[in-house]
Amino acid sequence: MGGFGGDATQLRAVNRAIEELQARVGDAQSAYGNIPPISRLVNDIERLRIDAGDLVGVPTRTPEPALTPIQIDNTPVDALMWRDADDEGIGGYHGTKR
């Protein structure tokens, strides 16, 4: 079992994306100054960096087995079973009570 993505390729791609995001936020910081939204973005990028680092050496999941379709019986049900039932989501029962 390898690390993130079976090898380091995906983790490198994540780190490149974080670096690109950091560069763009740096551009915004130059344009807007160190205002609260920029400070939050800088903090978020640091959190992304920490979280991506935590993935190093973590084994990947084993894929879930494929679900097996089940056969649904198409036999009509007795209409009397639904006689006084509301049609929820379609506005409820509007007929006369029997």
Backbone as XML, in Angstrom:
<?xml version="1.0"?>
<chain id="A" units="angstrom">
  <residue number="1" name="MET">
    <atom name="N" x="0.837" y="-1.181" z="0.000"/>
    <atom name="CA" x="0.000" y="0.000" z="0.000"/>
    <atom name="C" x="0.878" y="1.239" z="0.000"/>
  </residue>
  <residue number="2" name="GLY">
    <atom name="N" x="0.571" y="2.159" z="-0.904"/>
    <atom name="CA" x="1.329" y="3.391" z="-0.962"/>
    <atom name="C" x="0.668" y="4.476" z="-0.143"/>
  </residue>
  <residue number="3" name="GLY">
    <atom name="N" x="1.191" y="5.668" z="-0.284"/>
    <atom name="CA" x="0.591" y="6.803" z="0.394"/>
    <atom name="C" x="-0.555" y="7.365" z="-0.424"/>
  </residue>
  <residue number="4" name="PHE">
    <atom name="N" x="-0.823" y="8.617" z="-0.228"/>
    <atom name="CA" x="-1.908" y="9.322" z="-0.902"/>
    <atom name="C" x="-1.894" y="9.017" z="-2.391"/>
  </residue>
  <residue number="5" name="GLY">
    <atom name="N" x="-2.972" y="8.433" z="-2.898"/>
    <atom name="CA" x="-3.072" y="8.141" z="-4.320"/>
    <atom name="C" x="-2.253" y="6.959" z="-4.768"/>
  </residue>
  <residue number="6" name="GLY">
    <atom name="N" x="-1.719" y="6.156" z="-3.871"/>
    <atom name="CA" x="-0.922" y="5.011" z="-4.269"/>
    <atom name="C" x="0.525" y="5.394" z="-4.541"/>
  </residue>
  <residue number="7" name="ASP">
    <atom name="N" x="0.784" y="6.635" z="-4.857"/>
    <atom name="CA" x="2.134" y="7.167" z="-5.002"/>
    <atom name="C" x="2.062" y="8.648" z="-4.646"/>
  </residue>
  <residue number="8" name="ALA">
    <atom name="N" x="3.130" y="9.343" z="-4.850"/>
    <atom name="CA" x="3.166" y="10.747" z="-4.430"/>
    <atom name="C" x="2.630" y="11.699" z="-5.495"/>
  </residue>
  <residue number="9" name="THR">
    <atom name="N" x="2.190" y="11.178" z="-6.639"/>
    <atom name="CA" x="1.752" y="12.040" z="-7.738"/>
    <atom name="C" x="0.597" y="12.947" z="-7.339"/>
  </residue>
  <residue number="10" name="GLN">
    <atom name="N" x="-0.425" y="12.375" z="-6.732"/>
    <atom name="CA" x="-1.578" y="13.189" z="-6.343"/>
    <atom name="C" x="-1.204" y="14.188" z="-5.252"/>
  </residue>
  <residue number="11" name="LEU">
    <atom name="N" x="-0.392" y="13.779" z="-4.316"/>
    <atom name="CA" x="0.008" y="14.691" z="-3.247"/>
    <atom name="C" x="0.834" y="15.851" z="-3.800"/>
  </residue>
  <residue number="12" name="ARG">
    <atom name="N" x="1.693" y="15.558" z="-4.774"/>
    <atom name="CA" x="2.452" y="16.642" z="-5.418"/>
    <atom name="C" x="1.504" y="17.607" z="-6.122"/>
  </residue>
  <residue number="13" name="ALA">
    <atom name="N" x="0.472" y="17.077" z="-6.771"/>
    <atom name="CA" x="-0.508" y="17.933" z="-7.455"/>
    <atom name="C" x="-1.255" y="18.806" z="-6.451"/>
  </residue>
  <residue number="14" name="VAL">
    <atom name="N" x="-1.612" y="18.243" z="-5.317"/>
    <atom name="CA" x="-2.284" y="19.019" z="-4.267"/>
    <atom name="C" x="-1.360" y="20.128" z="-3.775"/>
  </residue>
  <residue number="15" name="ASN">
    <atom name="N" x="-0.110" y="19.802" z="-3.532"/>
    <atom name="CA" x="0.839" y="20.811" z="-3.049"/>
    <atom name="C" x="1.071" y="21.907" z="-4.082"/>
  </residue>
  <residue number="16" name="ARG">
    <atom name="N" x="1.117" y="21.540" z="-5.367"/>
    <atom name="CA" x="1.257" y="22.559" z="-6.420"/>
    <atom name="C" x="0.042" y="23.486" z="-6.430"/>
  </residue>
  <residue number="17" name="ALA">
    <atom name="N" x="-1.146" y="22.911" z="-6.256"/>
    <atom name="CA" x="-2.366" y="23.728" z="-6.229"/>
    <atom name="C" x="-2.351" y="24.675" z="-5.030"/>
  </residue>
  <residue number="18" name="ILE">
    <atom name="N" x="-1.884" y="24.192" z="-3.892"/>
    <atom name="CA" x="-1.791" y="25.048" z="-2.700"/>
    <atom name="C" x="-0.795" y="26.178" z="-2.950"/>
  </residue>
  <residue number="19" name="GLU">
    <atom name="N" x="0.342" y="25.859" z="-3.579"/>
    <atom name="CA" x="1.338" y="26.892" z="-3.885"/>
    <atom name="C" x="0.765" y="27.941" z="-4.835"/>
  </residue>
  <residue number="20" name="GLU">
    <atom name="N" x="0.010" y="27.497" z="-5.837"/>
    <atom name="CA" x="-0.613" y="28.431" z="-6.781"/>
    <atom name="C" x="-1.627" y="29.320" z="-6.059"/>
  </residue>
  <residue number="21" name="LEU">
    <atom name="N" x="-2.418" y="28.714" z="-5.190"/>
    <atom name="CA" x="-3.392" y="29.474" z="-4.409"/>
    <atom name="C" x="-2.687" y="30.491" z="-3.514"/>
  </residue>
  <residue number="22" name="GLN">
    <atom name="N" x="-1.587" y="30.079" z="-2.901"/>
    <atom name="CA" x="-0.833" y="30.988" z="-2.043"/>
    <atom name="C" x="-0.307" y="32.175" z="-2.856"/>
  </residue>
  <residue number="23" name="ALA">
    <atom name="N" x="0.145" y="31.924" z="-4.073"/>
    <atom name="CA" x="0.639" y="33.009" z="-4.916"/>
    <atom name="C" x="-0.482" y="33.989" z="-5.256"/>
  </residue>
  <residue number="24" name="ARG">
    <atom name="N" x="-1.671" y="33.471" z="-5.584"/>
    <atom name="CA" x="-2.796" y="34.347" z="-5.930"/>
    <atom name="C" x="-3.282" y="35.132" z="-4.714"/>
  </residue>
  <residue number="25" name="VAL">
    <atom name="N" x="-3.297" y="34.509" z="-3.553"/>
    <atom name="CA" x="-3.683" y="35.224" z="-2.333"/>
    <atom name="C" x="-2.623" y="36.279" z="-2.008"/>
  </residue>
  <residue number="26" name="GLY">
    <atom name="N" x="-1.366" y="35.972" z="-2.269"/>
    <atom name="CA" x="-0.306" y="36.972" z="-2.094"/>
    <atom name="C" x="-0.529" y="38.177" z="-2.992"/>
  </residue>
  <residue number="27" name="ASP">
    <atom name="N" x="-0.968" y="37.921" z="-4.240"/>
    <atom name="CA" x="-1.302" y="39.026" z="-5.148"/>
    <atom name="C" x="-2.445" y="39.865" z="-4.576"/>
  </residue>
  <residue number="28" name="ALA">
    <atom name="N" x="-3.462" y="39.182" z="-4.056"/>
    <atom name="CA" x="-4.604" y="39.893" z="-3.471"/>
    <atom name="C" x="-4.175" y="40.677" z="-2.235"/>
  </residue>
  <residue number="29" name="GLN">
    <atom name="N" x="-3.258" y="40.113" z="-1.461"/>
    <atom name="CA" x="-2.768" y="40.794" z="-0.262"/>
    <atom name="C" x="-2.026" y="42.070" z="-0.655"/>
  </residue>
  <residue number="30" name="SER">
    <atom name="N" x="-1.276" y="42.009" z="-1.753"/>
    <atom name="CA" x="-0.579" y="43.206" z="-2.235"/>
    <atom name="C" x="-1.579" y="44.273" z="-2.675"/>
  </residue>
  <residue number="31" name="ALA">
    <atom name="N" x="-2.679" y="43.835" z="-3.273"/>
    <atom name="CA" x="-3.677" y="44.781" z="-3.776"/>
    <atom name="C" x="-4.563" y="45.348" z="-2.668"/>
  </residue>
  <residue number="32" name="TYR">
    <atom name="N" x="-4.964" y="44.516" z="-1.706"/>
    <atom name="CA" x="-5.930" y="44.930" z="-0.688"/>
    <atom name="C" x="-5.316" y="45.234" z="0.671"/>
  </residue>
  <residue number="33" name="GLY">
    <atom name="N" x="-4.102" y="44.793" z="0.881"/>
    <atom name="CA" x="-3.493" y="44.952" z="2.190"/>
    <atom name="C" x="-3.882" y="43.796" z="3.101"/>
  </residue>
  <residue number="34" name="ASN">
    <atom name="N" x="-3.495" y="43.894" z="4.353"/>
    <atom name="CA" x="-3.728" y="42.802" z="5.303"/>
    <atom name="C" x="-5.068" y="43.000" z="6.016"/>
  </residue>
  <residue number="35" name="ILE">
    <atom name="N" x="-6.156" y="42.946" z="5.237"/>
    <atom name="CA" x="-7.498" y="43.088" z="5.809"/>
    <atom name="C" x="-7.988" y="41.719" z="6.284"/>
  </residue>
  <residue number="36" name="PRO">
    <atom name="N" x="-9.005" y="41.695" z="7.152"/>
    <atom name="CA" x="-9.452" y="40.413" z="7.722"/>
    <atom name="C" x="-9.738" y="39.294" z="6.707"/>
  </residue>
  <residue number="37" name="PRO">
    <atom name="N" x="-10.419" y="39.564" z="5.579"/>
    <atom name="CA" x="-10.641" y="38.449" z="4.648"/>
    <atom name="C" x="-9.336" y="37.865" z="4.090"/>
  </residue>
  <residue number="38" name="ILE">
    <atom name="N" x="-8.358" y="38.723" z="3.842"/>
    <atom name="CA" x="-7.063" y="38.240" z="3.344"/>
    <atom name="C" x="-6.361" y="37.438" z="4.430"/>
  </residue>
  <residue number="39" name="SER">
    <atom name="N" x="-6.410" y="37.925" z="5.657"/>
    <atom name="CA" x="-5.789" y="37.186" z="6.768"/>
    <atom name="C" x="-6.409" y="35.802" z="6.918"/>
  </residue>
  <residue number="40" name="ARG">
    <atom name="N" x="-7.740" y="35.723" z="6.740"/>
    <atom name="CA" x="-8.401" y="34.412" z="6.836"/>
    <atom name="C" x="-7.953" y="33.495" z="5.707"/>
  </residue>
  <residue number="41" name="LEU">
    <atom name="N" x="-7.810" y="34.049" z="4.506"/>
    <atom name="CA" x="-7.334" y="33.234" z="3.381"/>
    <atom name="C" x="-5.916" y="32.723" z="3.630"/>
  </residue>
  <residue number="42" name="VAL">
    <atom name="N" x="-5.052" y="33.590" z="4.146"/>
    <atom name="CA" x="-3.680" y="33.175" z="4.466"/>
    <atom name="C" x="-3.713" y="32.045" z="5.492"/>
  </residue>
  <residue number="43" name="ASN">
    <atom name="N" x="-4.556" y="32.176" z="6.505"/>
    <atom name="CA" x="-4.696" y="31.136" z="7.523"/>
    <atom name="C" x="-5.242" y="29.838" z="6.911"/>
  </residue>
  <residue number="44" name="ASP">
    <atom name="N" x="-6.227" y="29.969" z="6.015"/>
    <atom name="CA" x="-6.793" y="28.785" z="5.364"/>
    <atom name="C" x="-5.739" y="28.040" z="4.547"/>
  </residue>
  <residue number="45" name="ILE">
    <atom name="N" x="-4.886" y="28.782" z="3.870"/>
    <atom name="CA" x="-3.834" y="28.148" z="3.072"/>
    <atom name="C" x="-2.870" y="27.395" z="3.977"/>
  </residue>
  <residue number="46" name="GLU">
    <atom name="N" x="-2.533" y="27.979" z="5.109"/>
    <atom name="CA" x="-1.647" y="27.281" z="6.052"/>
    <atom name="C" x="-2.309" y="26.000" z="6.543"/>
  </residue>
  <residue number="47" name="ARG">
    <atom name="N" x="-3.603" y="26.048" z="6.793"/>
    <atom name="CA" x="-4.346" y="24.855" z="7.234"/>
    <atom name="C" x="-4.328" y="23.786" z="6.133"/>
  </residue>
  <residue number="48" name="LEU">
    <atom name="N" x="-4.507" y="24.207" z="4.879"/>
    <atom name="CA" x="-4.438" y="23.264" z="3.752"/>
    <atom name="C" x="-3.070" y="22.597" z="3.686"/>
  </residue>
  <residue number="49" name="ARG">
    <atom name="N" x="-2.025" y="23.398" z="3.888"/>
    <atom name="CA" x="-0.655" y="22.865" z="3.866"/>
    <atom name="C" x="-0.463" y="21.809" z="4.963"/>
  </residue>
  <residue number="50" name="ILE">
    <atom name="N" x="-0.964" y="22.109" z="6.156"/>
    <atom name="CA" x="-0.855" y="21.160" z="7.279"/>
    <atom name="C" x="-1.626" y="19.885" z="6.965"/>
  </residue>
  <residue number="51" name="ASP">
    <atom name="N" x="-2.865" y="20.042" z="6.476"/>
    <atom name="CA" x="-3.691" y="18.869" z="6.173"/>
    <atom name="C" x="-3.087" y="18.023" z="5.058"/>
  </residue>
  <residue number="52" name="ALA">
    <atom name="N" x="-2.550" y="18.657" z="4.032"/>
    <atom name="CA" x="-1.905" y="17.906" z="2.953"/>
    <atom name="C" x="-0.685" y="17.162" z="3.488"/>
  </residue>
  <residue number="53" name="GLY">
    <atom name="N" x="0.061" y="17.791" z="4.383"/>
    <atom name="CA" x="1.215" y="17.129" z="4.988"/>
    <atom name="C" x="0.822" y="15.918" z="5.811"/>
  </residue>
  <residue number="54" name="ASP">
    <atom name="N" x="-0.359" y="15.979" z="6.423"/>
    <atom name="CA" x="-0.841" y="14.843" z="7.217"/>
    <atom name="C" x="-1.146" y="13.621" z="6.357"/>
  </residue>
  <residue number="55" name="LEU">
    <atom name="N" x="-1.287" y="13.804" z="5.048"/>
    <atom name="CA" x="-1.593" y="12.678" z="4.158"/>
    <atom name="C" x="-0.365" y="11.852" z="3.784"/>
  </residue>
  <residue number="56" name="VAL">
    <atom name="N" x="0.809" y="12.380" z="4.033"/>
    <atom name="CA" x="2.034" y="11.659" z="3.677"/>
    <atom name="C" x="2.084" y="10.344" z="4.445"/>
  </residue>
  <residue number="57" name="GLY">
    <atom name="N" x="2.208" y="9.250" z="3.712"/>
    <atom name="CA" x="2.324" y="7.932" z="4.324"/>
    <atom name="C" x="1.007" y="7.289" z="4.720"/>
  </residue>
  <residue number="58" name="VAL">
    <atom name="N" x="-0.111" y="7.988" z="4.516"/>
    <atom name="CA" x="-1.411" y="7.405" z="4.853"/>
    <atom name="C" x="-1.813" y="6.445" z="3.736"/>
  </residue>
  <residue number="59" name="PRO">
    <atom name="N" x="-2.144" y="5.199" z="4.079"/>
    <atom name="CA" x="-2.540" y="4.255" z="3.027"/>
    <atom name="C" x="-3.882" y="4.651" z="2.411"/>
  </residue>
  <residue number="60" name="THR">
    <atom name="N" x="-4.021" y="4.346" z="1.135"/>
    <atom name="CA" x="-5.278" y="4.645" z="0.456"/>
    <atom name="C" x="-6.336" y="3.623" z="0.835"/>
  </residue>
  <residue number="61" name="ARG">
    <atom name="N" x="-7.585" y="4.004" z="0.661"/>
    <atom name="CA" x="-8.694" y="3.105" z="0.974"/>
    <atom name="C" x="-8.765" y="1.973" z="-0.045"/>
  </residue>
  <residue number="62" name="THR">
    <atom name="N" x="-9.291" y="0.862" z="0.415"/>
    <atom name="CA" x="-9.613" y="-0.228" z="-0.487"/>
    <atom name="C" x="-10.944" y="0.122" z="-1.130"/>
  </residue>
  <residue number="63" name="PRO">
    <atom name="N" x="-11.045" y="0.019" z="-2.451"/>
    <atom name="CA" x="-12.311" y="0.370" z="-3.100"/>
    <atom name="C" x="-13.463" y="-0.473" z="-2.565"/>
  </residue>
  <residue number="64" name="GLU">
    <atom name="N" x="-14.628" y="0.154" z="-2.461"/>
    <atom name="CA" x="-15.826" y="-0.549" z="-2.022"/>
    <atom name="C" x="-16.221" y="-1.564" z="-3.096"/>
  </residue>
  <residue number="65" name="PRO">
    <atom name="N" x="-16.713" y="-2.727" z="-2.677"/>
    <atom name="CA" x="-17.170" y="-3.690" z="-3.686"/>
    <atom name="C" x="-18.392" y="-3.136" z="-4.424"/>
  </residue>
  <residue number="66" name="ALA">
    <atom name="N" x="-18.535" y="-3.537" z="-5.675"/>
    <atom name="CA" x="-19.674" y="-3.079" z="-6.472"/>
    <atom name="C" x="-20.969" y="-3.615" z="-5.873"/>
  </residue>
  <residue number="67" name="LEU">
    <atom name="N" x="-21.996" y="-2.800" z="-5.903"/>
    <atom name="CA" x="-23.294" y="-3.222" z="-5.395"/>
    <atom name="C" x="-23.964" y="-4.148" z="-6.405"/>
  </residue>
  <residue number="68" name="THR">
    <atom name="N" x="-24.655" y="-5.145" z="-5.892"/>
    <atom name="CA" x="-25.369" y="-6.080" z="-6.749"/>
    <atom name="C" x="-26.816" y="-5.618" z="-6.868"/>
  </residue>
  <residue number="69" name="PRO">
    <atom name="N" x="-27.307" y="-5.426" z="-8.099"/>
    <atom name="CA" x="-28.702" y="-5.007" z="-8.248"/>
    <atom name="C" x="-29.653" y="-6.079" z="-7.718"/>
  </residue>
  <residue number="70" name="ILE">
    <atom name="N" x="-30.778" y="-5.638" z="-7.182"/>
    <atom name="CA" x="-31.786" y="-6.585" z="-6.720"/>
    <atom name="C" x="-33.017" y="-6.460" z="-7.614"/>
  </residue>
  <residue number="71" name="GLN">
    <atom name="N" x="-33.741" y="-7.532" z="-7.746"/>
    <atom name="CA" x="-34.952" y="-7.546" z="-8.563"/>
    <atom name="C" x="-36.124" y="-7.037" z="-7.724"/>
  </residue>
  <residue number="72" name="ILE">
    <atom name="N" x="-36.860" y="-6.079" z="-8.250"/>
    <atom name="CA" x="-38.044" y="-5.553" z="-7.576"/>
    <atom name="C" x="-39.270" y="-6.184" z="-8.224"/>
  </residue>
  <residue number="73" name="ASP">
    <atom name="N" x="-40.136" y="-6.737" z="-7.384"/>
    <atom name="CA" x="-41.353" y="-7.366" z="-7.880"/>
    <atom name="C" x="-42.258" y="-6.297" z="-8.481"/>
  </residue>
  <residue number="74" name="ASN">
    <atom name="N" x="-42.737" y="-6.528" z="-9.680"/>
    <atom name="CA" x="-43.569" y="-5.575" z="-10.396"/>
    <atom name="C" x="-45.059" y="-5.892" z="-10.273"/>
  </residue>
  <residue number="75" name="THR">
    <atom name="N" x="-45.410" y="-6.836" z="-9.423"/>
    <atom name="CA" x="-46.800" y="-7.227" z="-9.260"/>
    <atom name="C" x="-47.591" y="-6.070" z="-8.648"/>
  </residue>
  <residue number="76" name="PRO">
    <atom name="N" x="-48.745" y="-5.715" z="-9.238"/>
    <atom name="CA" x="-49.555" y="-4.629" z="-8.670"/>
    <atom name="C" x="-50.026" y="-4.977" z="-7.258"/>
  </residue>
  <residue number="77" name="VAL">
    <atom name="N" x="-50.128" y="-3.955" z="-6.413"/>
    <atom name="CA" x="-50.613" y="-4.162" z="-5.050"/>
    <atom name="C" x="-52.108" y="-3.870" z="-5.006"/>
  </residue>
  <residue number="78" name="ASP">
    <atom name="N" x="-52.767" y="-4.342" z="-3.982"/>
    <atom name="CA" x="-54.202" y="-4.125" z="-3.804"/>
    <atom name="C" x="-54.456" y="-2.633" z="-3.572"/>
  </residue>
  <residue number="79" name="ALA">
    <atom name="N" x="-55.247" y="-1.995" z="-4.421"/>
    <atom name="CA" x="-55.526" y="-0.561" z="-4.330"/>
    <atom name="C" x="-56.224" y="-0.196" z="-3.020"/>
  </residue>
  <residue number="80" name="LEU">
    <atom name="N" x="-56.972" y="-1.118" z="-2.427"/>
    <atom name="CA" x="-57.653" y="-0.841" z="-1.158"/>
    <atom name="C" x="-56.661" y="-0.543" z="-0.037"/>
  </residue>
  <residue number="81" name="MET">
    <atom name="N" x="-55.446" y="-1.050" z="-0.196"/>
    <atom name="CA" x="-54.427" y="-0.812" z="0.820"/>
    <atom name="C" x="-54.140" y="0.690" z="0.969"/>
  </residue>
  <residue number="82" name="TRP">
    <atom name="N" x="-54.330" y="1.464" z="-0.091"/>
    <atom name="CA" x="-53.998" y="2.884" z="-0.094"/>
    <atom name="C" x="-55.237" y="3.778" z="-0.022"/>
  </residue>
  <residue number="83" name="ARG">
    <atom name="N" x="-56.395" y="3.226" z="0.249"/>
    <atom name="CA" x="-57.663" y="3.947" z="0.159"/>
    <atom name="C" x="-57.665" y="5.268" z="0.937"/>
  </residue>
  <residue number="84" name="ASP">
    <atom name="N" x="-57.251" y="5.295" z="2.175"/>
    <atom name="CA" x="-57.295" y="6.514" z="2.991"/>
    <atom name="C" x="-55.918" y="7.146" z="3.196"/>
  </residue>
  <residue number="85" name="ALA">
    <atom name="N" x="-54.970" y="6.796" z="2.372"/>
    <atom name="CA" x="-53.608" y="7.317" z="2.531"/>
    <atom name="C" x="-53.471" y="8.689" z="1.881"/>
  </residue>
  <residue number="86" name="ASP">
    <atom name="N" x="-52.681" y="9.550" z="2.500"/>
    <atom name="CA" x="-52.354" y="10.844" z="1.899"/>
    <atom name="C" x="-51.287" y="10.638" z="0.847"/>
  </residue>
  <residue number="87" name="ASP">
    <atom name="N" x="-51.311" y="11.483" z="-0.160"/>
    <atom name="CA" x="-50.272" y="11.482" z="-1.176"/>
    <atom name="C" x="-49.270" y="12.552" z="-0.769"/>
  </residue>
  <residue number="88" name="GLU">
    <atom name="N" x="-48.419" y="12.257" z="0.195"/>
    <atom name="CA" x="-47.490" y="13.244" z="0.729"/>
    <atom name="C" x="-46.600" y="13.802" z="-0.372"/>
  </residue>
  <residue number="89" name="GLY">
    <atom name="N" x="-46.416" y="15.088" z="-0.335"/>
    <atom name="CA" x="-45.580" y="15.744" z="-1.326"/>
    <atom name="C" x="-46.377" y="16.196" z="-2.530"/>
  </residue>
  <residue number="90" name="ILE">
    <atom name="N" x="-47.636" y="15.753" z="-2.642"/>
    <atom name="CA" x="-48.475" y="16.166" z="-3.768"/>
    <atom name="C" x="-49.685" y="16.938" z="-3.236"/>
  </residue>
  <residue number="91" name="GLY">
    <atom name="N" x="-49.631" y="17.358" z="-2.017"/>
    <atom name="CA" x="-50.698" y="18.178" z="-1.482"/>
    <atom name="C" x="-51.652" y="17.462" z="-0.547"/>
  </residue>
  <residue number="92" name="GLY">
    <atom name="N" x="-51.413" y="16.222" z="-0.276"/>
    <atom name="CA" x="-52.253" y="15.506" z="0.676"/>
    <atom name="C" x="-53.532" y="14.963" z="0.066"/>
  </residue>
  <residue number="93" name="TYR">
    <atom name="N" x="-54.352" y="14.349" z="0.892"/>
    <atom name="CA" x="-55.595" y="13.714" z="0.459"/>
    <atom name="C" x="-56.656" y="14.790" z="0.251"/>
  </residue>
  <residue number="94" name="HIS">
    <atom name="N" x="-57.278" y="14.801" z="-0.929"/>
    <atom name="CA" x="-58.282" y="15.819" z="-1.244"/>
    <atom name="C" x="-59.655" y="15.223" z="-1.520"/>
  </residue>
  <residue number="95" name="GLY">
    <atom name="N" x="-59.783" y="13.923" z="-1.439"/>
    <atom name="CA" x="-61.072" y="13.284" z="-1.697"/>
    <atom name="C" x="-61.957" y="13.351" z="-0.467"/>
  </residue>
  <residue number="96" name="THR">
    <atom name="N" x="-63.120" y="12.785" z="-0.583"/>
    <atom name="CA" x="-64.025" y="12.732" z="0.560"/>
    <atom name="C" x="-63.695" y="11.513" z="1.391"/>
  </residue>
  <residue number="97" name="LYS">
    <atom name="N" x="-63.848" y="11.630" z="2.705"/>
    <atom name="CA" x="-63.608" y="10.479" z="3.591"/>
    <atom name="C" x="-64.686" y="9.455" z="3.351"/>
  </residue>
  <residue number="98" name="ARG">
    <atom name="N" x="-64.291" y="8.198" z="3.346"/>
    <atom name="CA" x="-65.259" y="7.122" z="3.120"/>
    <atom name="C" x="-65.591" y="6.461" z="4.399"/>
  </residue>
</chain>
